[in-house]
Amino acid sequence: MLQENPKNYFTTGEFAKICKVNKRTLFHYHDIGLFFPAFTDENGYRYYSYQQFDVFAIIATLKKLNVPLRDIKTYLDMRTPEVMLELSRQKISEVEKEIEKLNQIRHILNETIDYTNRGLAADYDHISVKEQEEEYIILSNQLSEENNKDYISWMLEY
């Protein structure tokens, strides 16, 4: 095997610092087969080359997009435009679902604010009677308030 000169490479600490990650991240990526050092010397020290910054930048970018490490590994193993397109489409779908979920949360919060403000602005000194549409109600058996589990079961029943 050709002996590499460590002076021409970055140590794990140097590479991690430049990439703004913890050294343990590089060790973990090595352990799971995602990203390997350029070489390891006879003492077990790992060294990285400047050419590896591009690959690490891809990993870091995909991580920021919440792509699981196993999917990043799949992409790196089969790096083609088609695989990148599929990965991107999949992430867009996930993002759209998350946006819908967040929109629902925003709607609930806005309703909470609206109803709370109406309650705070209510004139409790003035009572009025308003005609409303007919509504159906559910009549249930009375529940003693001694047991929370019974109460939850009772609520789920209706």
N, C-alpha and C positions, 0 to 999 in steps of 0.2 A: 504494500500500500504506500502511496505517495505521502510523505510527511508534509503536513500543512504548517505554515508559519503563523502562529497565533497573533503576531504583530500586525498582520494584514486583515485581521478579523476583529469582531466585537465580542467581548465577553457577554455572558447572559445579563449581568447587571447593566452594562453599557447599552446593549440592545434594548433591554426593557425600559431604561430611562429615556432613550431617544423615542421609543414607541409610546411612552407614557402609560406603561402597564407595570404590574408587579412582576418580579422574577418568577414567582410561583405560577403566574399565568403561562409563561413560556414552558415551565416544567409540566404543567397540566396538559397543555396543547401537545407536547411531546408524548406524554403518557397515553393520550387517547389517539395518537397517530394523526393529528391534524397539522402540526407544524414542527419540523425537525431542525436541529442546528445543522449548519453546513458540515461540521465535523466535531467529534469529541476526542480529546487527547487521551493519552495513556493513563492520566490521573482522573479521568472522568469529567474534566472541565469541558463545557459546551461552548462552541464559538459559532458566531453568525456572520454572514457576509452582507455587504451592502446591497447585493442583488436581491436579498430576501425581504428588503423593506417593502417592495411592491406587493408581494404575496401577503405580508403581514397587514398592509394597508387594506387589502381586499377583505381579510378576516375581520379587521376592526370595523370597517364600514358595514359589513353584513351583520356583525354583532350589534351595532347601533340601530340597525333595522329590525332587531329582535329575531333574527334568523337563528334557529337552534344550531348548536355546534355540529350535530350530526348532518344537518342539511348543508352547512358550510363545507364540511368534509366531502360530501357527495359532489358539491359543485367543484371543489378544487381537484377531486379525482377525475371528473369528467368536464373540464372547463371548456364549454362550447357556448356560442351565442344562444342556442336553443335552450340549454339548461338555465342560463341567466334569464331568458325571457319567461320561462316557466316559473322560476323562483320569484321573479318580479310580479308576475300575475297573481301568484299565490299570496304574496305579501300585500298586494293592493286589495285583494278580497278580504284578508284579515283586517286591514286598516279600515275598510268600509264598514265591516261589522262592528269594530270598536267605535267608529264615529257614530253609528246608529245607537249603540248602547249609551254613549256619552250624551247624545241628543235627548234620549229618553230621561237620563238623569237630570239634564238641564231643565227639561219640561217639568219634571216632578218638583225640582227646587223652585222654579218660577211660580208654579201653582201654590207651593207652600208659602212663599213670600206673599203672593196675592191674597190668599185666604187669611194669613196671619195679619196682614195690614188691614183687611176688611174687619177682622175681629177687633183689632185695636181701635179702629175708627168708629165702631158701632156706638150708637146712641142708646145707652142702657136705660135712660130716663123716659124714652118714648117707645111704647109698644104698638106694633101695627099687626093687623091680620091681613094676610095676602092669600088669594085663591091660587092653589097649585094644581098641577095635573095629578090624577089619581096614581098612586104608587102601591105596589104590593109589598107587604112586609112578611117576615117569617116569624112564626110563633114557635118558640122552643120550650123545652122543659127548663125549669129553674135549676140553676147550678149553684151548689154551695161554693164559696170562694176559698175553701180550705186547701185545695190541691191544684197547683199550677199545671200539672200534667193533664188533669181532667179538663181544665179550662182550655188548654191548647187543643186537645182532642175535640172538645165541644165546638171550638171556633172553626176547626178544619172541617167539621161535619157540615157547616153552613157556608 
